[in-house]
Amino acid sequence: MILKAIDLSLMAEHLTIHKGVLGKLKLYYCLVQNPNLKQVIYEQLVIMRNHVHVMLMLIDPEQNKEVTVSALNQVQPITINCKAYSNHMGDKSIALEAQHTAMSMAHDNFSSALKMKADNVRDIHLHMALQQVRLQERYTSFINEMGWGYSPDISLEEQKNTLKMFKKMFDI
């Protein structure tokens, strides 16, 4: 199946975010002592790993069968090598997860600001959101410099066709 550009771009972004979050969760899995917490983290790892497989199947233009998200009891278990995570997570996973954290915090602060009534409280939360956006931009720049990020491009022809369609739609 051929995807729309927005779908491919969003899934590419999600897959990059998943890489960082999976690295963090593996580290957490190896560090926690409580077996109940360890089990929840493991289940999140398995589910997110399944999400990665599902998105890859959706991106695959050769995939013709219907793609669904498996229930937890139907996904393949994973093996976690805690020796690889005992001392560090790795710069790539940390940068990707920190970028996502900054983006998430910016979103949370901005959403909260939209609901707040006191001008000063709202303005402070807007300022905090902008600070997180700037941090996210710095992470993104670093990730791109390292060659760890990927954002698919579309063809010039497709971009021109899109422009033409919207100009026609708005009589411009």
Sequence and secondary structure as in RCSB ss.txt:
>XXXX:A:sequence
MILKAIDLSLMAEHLTIHKGVLGKLKLYYCLVQNPNLKQVIYEQLVIMRNHVHVMLMLIDPEQNKEVTVSALNQV
QPITINCKAYSNHMGDKSIALEAQHTAMSMAHDNFSSALKMKADNVRDIHLHMALQQVRLQERYTSFINEMGWGY
SPDISLEEQKNTLKMFKKMFDI
>XXXX:A:secstr
    HHHHHHHHHHHHHHHHHHHHHHHHHHH   HHHHHHHHHHHHHHHHHHHHHHHHH TT  S      GGGS
      GGGTSS   HHHHHHHHHHHHHHHHHHHHHHHHH  SHHHHHHHHHHHHHHHHHHHHHHHHHHHTT   
     HHHHHHHHHHHHHHTT 
